[in-house]
Amino acid sequence: MSVLHITKDTFEQEVMASDKPVLLDFYATWCGPCKMIAPILDEIAAEREDIKVCKINVDEEPELANAYKVVSIPTLFVIKDGQVVNQSLGAKPKPQILEML
């Protein structure tokens, strides 16, 4: 599965109501560390059928960033059954991202 780009209109259905755990990346196009982990997230999305990998652009969706108190990017969340079960701030190598799941 490929990475899904989430907006406030698709957030509830794709993230909160997901039947799979969601790895959610808050990012911005101008963010260097965000660009560093983007290919890793693409790999994870392609390799793992048991999860969803989603991205939210903080510049385009400030309401969602504020709702999750995102003050620095990239910020990764793992959401299961509509609840945040893990989170991480900053760029991480693939093994550390996978450990979050």
NORWOHU-V705548 format. One record per residue. N is the residue number from 1. RES is the residue in three letters. PHI is phi in degrees with one decimal (* if undefined). OMEGA is omega in degrees with one decimal (NA if undefined). D_LAST is the distance of its C-alpha to the last C-alpha in Angstrom with 2 decimals. Layout:
n,res,phi,omega,d_last
N,RES,PHI,OMEGA,D_LAST
N,RES,PHI,OMEGA,D_LAST
This chain:
n,res,phi,omega,d_last
1,MET,*,179.1,16.51
2,SER,-92.4,178.3,17.24
3,VAL,-67.9,178.0,15.88
4,LEU,-97.7,175.2,17.37
5,HIS,-93.7,-171.1,19.41
6,ILE,-103.9,172.4,19.49
7,THR,-121.3,178.6,22.60
8,LYS,-61.9,179.7,23.64
9,ASP,-74.7,-178.2,25.26
10,THR,-105.6,-174.2,22.20
11,PHE,-58.3,-176.0,19.60
12,GLU,-58.8,-176.9,20.33
13,GLN,-69.4,-172.7,20.33
14,GLU,-79.5,-175.6,17.48
15,VAL,-107.2,-172.9,14.93
16,MET,-69.8,-178.6,16.20
17,ALA,-98.7,-177.8,17.60
18,SER,-66.3,175.7,14.94
19,ASP,-84.7,177.5,14.65
20,LYS,-116.2,170.9,11.19
21,PRO,-59.6,-177.4,8.00
22,VAL,-117.5,169.9,8.81
23,LEU,-95.0,-171.8,7.72
24,LEU,-112.0,-177.9,11.07
25,ASP,-110.0,170.3,13.16
26,PHE,-91.5,-172.1,16.42
27,TYR,-144.9,170.2,18.85
28,ALA,-142.3,-176.8,22.56
29,THR,-66.6,-177.4,24.57
30,TRP,-88.9,-172.0,26.52
31,CYS,-86.7,-180.0,23.65
32,GLY,-58.8,178.5,23.67
33,PRO,-61.1,176.8,20.21
34,CYS,-63.9,178.5,18.87
35,LYS,-65.5,-179.9,20.85
36,MET,-67.8,-176.7,19.46
37,ILE,-90.2,-179.0,15.79
38,ALA,-54.5,179.3,16.94
39,PRO,-65.0,177.5,17.54
40,ILE,-65.5,179.3,14.15
41,LEU,-64.9,175.9,12.58
42,ASP,-61.6,178.1,15.36
43,GLU,-61.4,-178.9,14.57
44,ILE,-60.9,179.7,10.94
45,ALA,-61.3,-178.9,12.50
46,ALA,-73.9,-174.4,15.24
47,GLU,-87.1,-171.1,13.49
48,ARG,-111.3,177.7,10.91
49,GLU,-83.8,-174.4,12.89
50,ASP,-87.5,178.8,10.44
51,ILE,-135.1,170.4,8.80
52,LYS,-110.5,173.1,10.92
53,VAL,-113.0,-176.3,11.07
54,CYS,-127.9,179.3,13.66
55,LYS,-127.4,174.7,15.89
56,ILE,-126.7,176.8,18.40
57,ASN,-78.7,-175.6,21.45
58,VAL,-66.7,178.7,22.47
59,ASP,-74.4,-178.9,26.08
60,GLU,-89.6,-176.7,26.30
61,GLU,-130.2,-176.9,24.37
62,PRO,-63.9,180.0,25.33
63,GLU,-63.6,179.1,25.24
64,LEU,-68.2,177.6,21.49
65,ALA,-61.1,178.8,20.98
66,ASN,-66.8,-179.2,23.38
67,ALA,-61.4,179.6,21.84
68,TYR,-100.9,176.4,18.56
69,LYS,53.0,178.3,20.73
70,VAL,-79.6,-179.3,19.57
71,VAL,-113.6,179.4,22.16
72,SER,-143.9,-179.1,20.83
73,ILE,-127.8,-2.4,19.01
74,PRO,-74.2,171.3,16.67
75,THR,-121.6,179.2,14.43
76,LEU,-108.3,174.6,10.82
77,PHE,-124.1,166.9,9.51
78,VAL,-110.9,-178.1,6.72
79,ILE,-118.6,176.5,9.31
80,LYS,-124.6,178.9,9.71
81,ASP,51.2,176.4,13.39
82,GLY,77.5,-179.1,14.65
83,GLN,-120.5,174.0,13.28
84,VAL,-73.5,-179.9,11.35
85,VAL,-111.4,178.6,8.96
86,ASN,-161.7,173.9,7.87
87,GLN,-153.5,-176.8,9.84
88,SER,-149.4,-179.3,11.23
89,LEU,-111.7,175.7,14.73
90,GLY,93.2,180.0,16.22
91,ALA,-71.3,179.9,15.66
92,LYS,-133.7,174.2,13.38
93,PRO,-71.7,-176.2,13.59
94,LYS,-51.6,-179.1,11.33
95,PRO,-58.3,179.5,10.28
96,GLN,-70.6,176.7,9.27
97,ILE,-66.9,179.3,7.27
98,LEU,-63.7,177.7,5.46
99,GLU,-60.3,179.8,5.35
100,MET,-61.6,-175.4,3.79
101,LEU,-77.1,NA,0.00
